[in-house]
Amino acid sequence: MKRIAYVSLAGVMVLALSPFAQPRPAQACGGFFCNQVPVEQSGEQIVFAITPNHVTAYIQISYAGNANDFAWVVPVMAKPTFSLGPQAVFTALTQRTQPQFRIEWPQGPGGQCSNQFGLAGGAPTSAPGAAADNSVNIVDSRELGPFEIVVVESKSSVALLDWLNKNKFDQPPGSLPLIEQYVKKDFLFVALRLMKDASTGEIQPLVLDMDTPEACVPLVLTRIAAQPDMPVTVYALGSTRATPRNWFEVQINPKKIDWLRNGSNYRQVATAAIDEAAGHGFITEYAGRSDIMQSALYRQGQFDLTKLRTITNPQMFLQAIFATGLPRDQTMMGLLRKYLPMPQVLIDRKLTEQQFYNGVLQGQYKAELGTASVDAPAFIAALDMRVIEPLKQAQAMFDKHSYLTRMFATVSPPEMTRDPLFHFNKDMPMVSNIHRALATGSCGSDGLFHDVKLIFENQESVTLPQPVRPFGPQPAPWTYAMAEPAAYRISLAGPVGEPTVYTRGQAKIVDGYLDTEAPESVRVRKIAAAPNPMLPGSGDAGGGPVSDSMASGCACTAGAGHSGGAGGTATGLALGLVALVAGRRRNRNRVR
């Protein structure tokens, strides 16, 4: 039986089964290939570029396992066209939009307490495998880079499941009822696997272009293999700010953030705040101009490949690549693995690929390489298709859209009962990813700040009971505002105007309506005051699972399937990730 794939959708929701990595600073490296760690490593990411009646989705696929075991299936609302995307999209977005928490300290006498900020962190081919049976229709099939891609449709979930299994897109147990939800809505299914001779190191992001007006992440199908509190980051490009349409937007309580440790507990606070919104909420981490990505991926004339075309010597070839500034990522490693493979004798010595290519760069392993040479023209052709052209296209996408929104959620399988949809609201304010707390107090001769008060962007504050050393190790974890809720505000935004704000108790009631009714109808409902589920003795704020009959998928029920009003039908972009087998708010806005 095949292994479940780690599927990271950077253009679709990611099904990453690995734990979330804590933020780490980027590291420099003198070698050709090194551990290039982004400022923050997100578990699941998706990029949507949305224009009227069209959505482009960048999907990052991360997989650990045998190449023969890799299979990936995603439901979509419309037949897509496919292209390859660069890994650099997600690294650059993360670096430029991740939340940061900074304290502005007053200048102390004699410079003993410095005024600084703390930072937080191809052409169609025959379909792969056996021919479809009469109840499964192959809409499209092709080869692209390392992938074999087939798009299928069926009126029968049983027939579709059988076809996928027969064609080595094996499904995990229990997938049939989840697939059935999308089959009933006439979704197409994109099935992906590696070509016969491709390795997992050649996997790179996939880009889907679809004629559909709305972006959607189908979590219902994802829950079959997801882990608790799976992080999901959605990037939306458009003309104005994007917001969740049928999920809540949540603002976190800044008092709960560990400001002295640069927001090191942000993920825990965010998860708690989303749980208080019945488990169906996104936190807007950045909303503003997209020009923060200007020239981040590509600029005209950036890569000069002239010298590469005539070089066949392995060492000189690697040196020339190094000089171009091309990304040294998984895709590049896959190309080198193909066009300059490690000799078997070095594989037998258990040499790592990183050691081999860095060694070749430095003039080592000449004897083991012997007369080996690089097919420069073939390498450059592959480099253009797999790296340079995707960088150009991705940069053009960011340059085309004026506004970028980053939204974050954590979701557990029992909460994956409703697929989140997204739309735009031109009246919503910008959101900075850099958060500041103004510190007041006095700097003592001991180098510590005394009588410290932190004033946050919402004008609330906390007073620290003991002196603080602002730029050194902190003696104890952040324990302030322990009795306060993690959510500062829970709201539901429409396409225009201010969002509707709810208490935590009301949010739980509203969440139930959103399972069966259009968000436009729910937002105008009069919701009676409800018991606060965060008060002692009133139960918890977690949004438990709804019954299967209440679960709504992308463009499925009234709750998720109406676009612009109670009578419309959305044709959302269903980028469900199925890894088969293998301005400041005043106190009046605060959640009570």
N, C-alpha and C positions, 0 to 999 in steps of 0.2 A: 504494500500500500504506500502511496506517495506521502511525502511530508508536507505539512502546511507551510506555505510560503510566507515570508515576512514581506508584506506588500506595503510600501510607503507611497501613498498617493500624494504627490505634490502637484496636484492638478486635480486630484481627487482625494478623497479621504484616505488616509493611510491605515492599513491594517498591520500595525507593527506589533509583533508579539514580544519584542524585547523591552526591558524596562526603560523608562525615561532617564536620559542622562542629565545630570545636573550641569548647569552652565559652567563652562571652562574657558579660560582665556585662550586666544589663538596662540599657537606656538610657531616660532621660526625654525627653519631647518636648512642646513647647508646642502643636503643631498638632492638628487633629482626627484626621488619619491620619498616622501616622509609623511608622518601622521598629521595631515593638515586638518586641524580640528576647528570647526566654526565656533563663533563666540557662544552659540547655544545650539544644542542638537535637539530638534523637536522630533516627537514620535511620528505623528501623522500630519501631513501637510497637503494642501490643495491650492492651486492657482486657477482662478476663473477670470477670463477677460470677457466682459459682457457688453454687447452692443444690441440694438433692437433686432430681435429674432435670430441672434447668433451668439454662440458661446464657444470660446476656446478654453480647453482645460489642459493644464500641465500635470502629468501624473508621474510621481517618482516611485519606482519599484525597487525595493531593497529585499534581497533574498539571500538566505544562508542555507546551503544544501547542495545536493547533487543536481547538475544541470538537467539530467533526464527526468527529475522529479518536479521540475518547475512548471506550474500551470497557474493561470490567473484569468478570472472571468469578471466582467463588470457589466451591469445593465445600463443601457442608454435609451433615451427617448427618441433619438433620430439617428439615421445612418451617418456615422462620422467619416471624415477623411483623416488620415494618419500621417504623422511625421515624427521625427526624433527630436528630443529636447536636451538641453545641456544640464548637467548636474549643477553647474554654477548658479543657476536661477535660485535655487533654494538656499544655498550658502549666502548669496548676496542679500536676499530678502531677510534672512534671519539676522545677519549682521547689522542691517540698517533699521530694523523695526522692532527688535526685541525690547521688552520693557526694561527700563533702568530706573533705579531709585537712588536719589542723591540728596544729601543733607547739605544745606548752605550754612556753614558755621560763621559766626562773627569773628572778625580779626581780633586776636588777643594782643595784649601789650608785649612789646619786645619780640613779636613773632613766635612766642612760645606755643600758641595755638594757631596754626595756619588756616587761612581761608581757602579750603579746597573742597572738592566734591568727592564723595565716595561713589564708585560705579558698580552696579550689578552686572552685577553681572549683565515602392517600386511598382512595377506593373503587376496587375492581377495574375495570380497563379492558380493552379488547381487546389482545391481544398485539402488540407492535411488530413491524413487518416482515411478511414472508410467513408463511403458515401452516406449521405444522410438518408434516413428513412422518409416515408411519404409525408410524415407530419412535422418534419423539421426542414426548414428552408434555409439554404445558404445564401445570404444576401451579398456577401463580399468575401474574398479571401486574397491574401497577398503576403509577400515577404518584404520586410523592412528592417534593414540593419541586421541585428542578431535574432529578430523575431519572426515567427510564423503567426499570422493574424487571420482569424476567421470571424465573420459577423453572421449570426444565425437568428432565426425567429421561429416561434412555434406557438400553436394554440393549446398545446398540451405540455404541462410541466413534467409529467411522467416521461413523455417521449423526449423532451429536451434533456432531462437528466440522464436518460439512457444514452442518448447521442453523445453527450459530453463525456460520460464514462467510457464508452466504446472508443472514443477518439483521444483518450489519454488526457482529458481535462477532468480528472477524477474529482468527485465531490465528497466532502466529509459527511458522515451520518447526520441526519436531521436537516439537510439543506432543502429537501423537497418543499415543505410548506413555506419557506422563505422565498424560494424561486417562484412558487405559485403566485405570490402577491404581485410580482412584476410581470409574470405571464398574463395575468388577468387584465393588466393595464396596457397590454400590447407593447411591452418593452422589447427592444432588440438586445442581444447579448454579444459583447465583444469577448472572444476567447483568445488567449495569448499563450504562446509557449516558445521556448528557444529552438532555433533551428538545429538540425542534427549535429553539426560540428561546432556549434557555438558553446562558449563557456559562460558560467555565471558572472565572470568578470566583465563580460561584454554588455551586461544589462545596463541600460540607461533610461532616462525618463522618456515617456511616450506622450505625444501631444494629440489630442482629439479635437477636431473642429466639427461643430454641429449646428444646423439650422434649428434653433430652439430658443425661446425667449427668456427662459428662467434657469437659474443654477440651483442644483439640488445635490445633496450628499445622502445617498440611500444607506442609512445606518441600519435599517431593519435587517438587511441581508448580512451586514457585517457582524452582527452580534453572535453569529455562530462560532466564531473563533476569537473574539476580542477578549482582552483581559480587563480587569477592573480599572476604572478611572483612566481609560485610554485617552491620551491627549490628541486633540484634533485642531489643527490650525488651518483656517481658510483665508486665503488672500483673494480679494475681489478688485478687479480693475474696471473702471467705468468713468462716467462724467461727474458723479457726485459720490457721497458716502453710501456704502452698502450697510445694510442691517439685516438681522434675521427677520424673516417674515412670520413664521409660525413657531418660533422659539423665542424665549425671552432674551432681552439684552440686560446684562448684569454689570453693575459697578461694584467694585470691592471696597470694603471699609478700610481706609488707609491706616487706621489705628492698629489694625491687625498685622500690618507688614513690619518685618524686622528691619527697620531703617538703619540700625547700627551695623547690620551685616549686609547692607546693600540689597535687601529684599530676598535673602536666601530662602525664606519660607513662602515665597510668592505662589509656587505651585500648590502647596497645601491650602493656602488661603483662598486661592481661586477655585479649587475643587469644592471647598466648604461653601463658598458663596453660590456656586452653581447648584449644589445640592439643595440649598435653601430656595432655589427657583424650580423646585420639583425635578431637578436633574436635567432640565431642558433649557439651558441658557448658554449664551456666548458672551465673552468679555471682549469689548473692542479695545485692542492694544495699540492700534495706530489707525488714524484716519486723516489723510491729508494729501498733499501734492505727491504725484508719482515721480517727480523729477529727482527724488532722492535716489532713484535708480539710473539717473542719467549717466551714460558711458560706463555703467557698472559691469556690463557683460561684453560689450563690443563697441569699438569706434573705428571709423574708416582708416584703413592702412595699419591697423594694430599688429597684424601678424604678417611678417615678410617671409614667405616660404621659398624665395628665389634660390637661396643657398642650399636648401634641402634637396632640390631636384637632381643634383648631380653627385650627391654624396652616397657612397655605398659602405664605407667603413663604419662599423658599429659605434666606436667611440666618438668619431667626428659627427656622426648622425645625432647621437644623443646630445652632444654639446650644442649642436645647431638648434635642436628642439628646445633645449634649456634656454638658449638666447632669445628665442621668439616670445617667451612669456606665455606659451600655451598652457591651459589648465593641466595640472599634474594630478589627475583624479582617476577614478575607476575606469572611465571610458578610455583614457589614454593608456592606462595599463593594459586594457584589453587589446588595443591596437598593437602595442609593443609585443604582447604575448603572441600575437598572430604573425607579425612581420619580423620580429627578432626574438624567437623563442629561446628559453634557457636550455642549454645543452643537457642531455640526459645525465651525463656524468656529474653535473652540479646538482641536479635534482636528487640524484642518489646520495649526495653529500648532505642533503636536507637544507640546502641553501634557500633562503627566502627570495622571492622575486625582488623585493625591495633591496636586499643585499646585492643581488646579481646586477640589476640595472645601475645602481649607484656605483658598483665596482667597475662595470664597463665604462661608465662615465669618467672614472678616474684612471682608466688604462689597465685594469686588471682583467684576468680570465682570457688573455689572448690565446694561450695554448689551447684552452678548452673550446674556444670559438673556432679556432683553426682558420679555414678559408671562408667562414660565414660572412655574408654580406646582406645589406638591406635593399629590398626592392623599393627604391625611393618613389618612383611614379605611382606604384600601387598604394604605398603608404599614404602619400599625399592625397590621392583620390579618396581613400577611406577617411582621412583626416578632415577633408573638406565636408564630406557628407555627414560624418558622425560628430564633429566638433565645431568647425568654423561656421557652417551654414546654420546649425541650430542656435549658435550664439547670436548670429545676425538676426534671425527671426525673432528670438526672444527679446532682444534689445528693441527691435521695431515694435513689438507688442507693448512694451512699457512706454515707449515714446509716443505711441498713438493715443493712449488713455491718460487723462489729466489727473485722475484721482485714484488713490490706492487705499484700501481698507484691510486691516489684519484683524481677524476675529479668532478667539481661542475658546475651546471648551474641553472638559474632560467628561467622558461618558463611559458608564459601565454597561455590560450586556443587558441587565434588566431595564435600563433606561433607553435602550435602542428600540423604542416603540413607535417613533414618528420621525420621518426623514426631514431634516431641516432644509427649508427653502430660503432664498435670499433675494432681496430687492433693494432699490435705491431710494434714499430720502434726501432731497436737496436742502431741507431745512435743518438737518441735524448738524451740530457743530463739529469742528475738527477735534481730533484727539491726539495728543502728543504721546510718544512712547517713553519720553523722559519725564519722570515725576520728581518733584522737588518738595522738600520739607524745609521750612525756614526755622533755624535754631536760634533761640535767644538764651542768654545766660552770661556768665562771667568766666573769663579764663584766669585760672589761678596760677600761682608761681610753681605749682606742682605739675603744670602742663595739662591739667584736666579742666574740663568745663563743669562749672557748678551751677545749680539751679536751672537746669536745662528744660526748656519748653520747646516742643516741636509743633509748628503750625503748618497744617496741610493745605492743599489747594482748595479744599471745600470749606476752609476756614475753621474746621474743628482742630483740636489740639490734644496733646498728651504732655504731662509733666513727668519728667524722669526723677525718681526719688533719690538717686545717688549720682555722684560725679561721673563724667564720661570721658574716656580717652578717645577722641574722635577718629584717629587713624591707626589704631592698634587693635590687638585682640580684645574682644569683649568678654567680661568675666562670667556672664550668665545669659541664657537664652531670653528672647523677647517674651515677656509675660504680660504686657499691658493690654488692656481692653479684652481680657480673657472671657468676660461674661457677655460681651457684645456680639451681635451677629456678624458674620463675615460679609454679607451682602449689604452694601450701603443703599443701593437702589435697584429695583427690579421693574422692568418696563417692557412694553410691547409696542413696536414702532410700525406705523403705516407708511405709505409712500410719500406723504407730505405732513407737515405740521409736527407738533410735539408728540412724543409717545405717551401712551397711557401708563400710569404708574400704579403699581399694586403693592400691598403689604405681602409678607410672606404667606400668611394664611390665605389671602385672596389668590395669590399666584398658584397655589395648589388647586384651587377650584377652577381657575381659568385654564390651567393646564389640561384638566379633564375635558373642558369644552373644545380645546384646540385639537383633540383627538378625533372629533366628529364634525366640527363646524369650521367654516372659513374664518381665517384670522380677521378679515374685515368685519365680520358679524360679531366676533367675540370682543373686539376692541370697543364696540359701542354698547355692550351689555352693561347693565347696572349690577355690579357685584357687591352683595351685602358684606358688611364687616364680618370677618371670619376670625375664629380663635387663632392666636398667634402660635404656630406649631413649634416655635423656638422657646416658648415659655415653659418652665418646669411643670411636668404633669400633663402637658398638652400633646405629647407625642413628638416625633422627630419631623424634620423638614424634608426628608428624602422623598423623592418622587418614585414610588414603587411601580412595578410593572403593571401595565394595563392588560386586559385580556386580549387574545389574538384577534378577536372580532373588532376590537377598538383600535388596533394598530393601523397606522396610516403610512403609506409609502409615498414617494414622490408622485405627485399628480394622481393620487389614488382616491382618497375619500374627500368629502367636502372640506375637511380640516386642512388638507395639504394640496388639494387639487384645484383650487380656484385662483385665478390670476386676475387681480384688479377688482374683484367684486364677487358677490355671492353666486352669480350665475355663470362666470367664466370658467374655462377649463385650461389649466396650465399644462404646458408640455415641457416640463422641467428637464434639465440636464441631469440625468441620474448617473452620477459618478459614484456608484456604490462600490465600495471596494470589496471585492469578494476574493479572498485568497483561498481558492478552493484547492484542497489537498495541499497537499503539500504546503468748552467753556466751563466753568466751575458751577457746581450745584449747591444751592443754599440748603439749610437744614429742613426747609419745608418739603424738599423732594426726597428726603431720606426714608428708607424703608422702616416702617414701625412694626 
